[in-house]
Structure formats: structure tokens, C-alpha cells
Amino acid sequence: MNSLVNEIQQARAQFVSVSEDSLIVDLTDGRTIIVPLVWYPRLWYANPEERQKFEILGDGEYIHWPDLDEDLSVSGLLLGRRSGESSDSLKKWLEERKK
């Protein structure tokens, strides 16, 4: 396994914040990841209170938003992975939120 893969797999979140348009994750090794919220539609469409209600799980490997049913991995963030949710699934989720 090369060192970059190992570095990505071992990356852990220490602190998370969400602004109006960005997800900011401070890692335990001192790096900071900043990604646009538009990459994650459930976060993009969430209200500020929902965005701030998250949990860091798996010793910092994952970030979970229980009210949004959204889970992101730190390794996925480092690799620049956007949401893989289908447009049909997102549409259904948005319709459920209106109820």
C-alpha cells in the first residue's frame, strides 16, 4: 500500500463546522478540508440548525447528520467525492421534507 492511500485511510476528523456554503473539517494531523455544500445536496437544502446537528463517529472516520440521514467519510472528502445520491432519491427526500 502506498503512503498516500495509507494517509487517506488514517485521516480523522477532530472538528467540523458548516457555513452557508461550505463544510469545513479539521483533521487530527493539522490539515483542514473545505468543500462546497453543493456537493452534498442534503446539507445544501438543510436549515442552519440541521447542518449544525452532527456527530463525529468511528474515531473520526465519519460525520453523520441524523436529521438529514447524511453520512460522509473523511477519506471520501479527501478524495473529493461528491454525493452519489440519485436525483430521484433527492427529489423524494425533498418532497418528504415539505410534509
Secondary structure, 3 states (H helix, E strand, C coil): CCHHHHHHHHCCEEEEEECCCEEEEEECCCCEEEEEHHHCHHHHHCCHHHHHCCEEEHHHCEEEECCCCEEEEHHHHHCCCCCCCCHHHHHHHHHHHHC
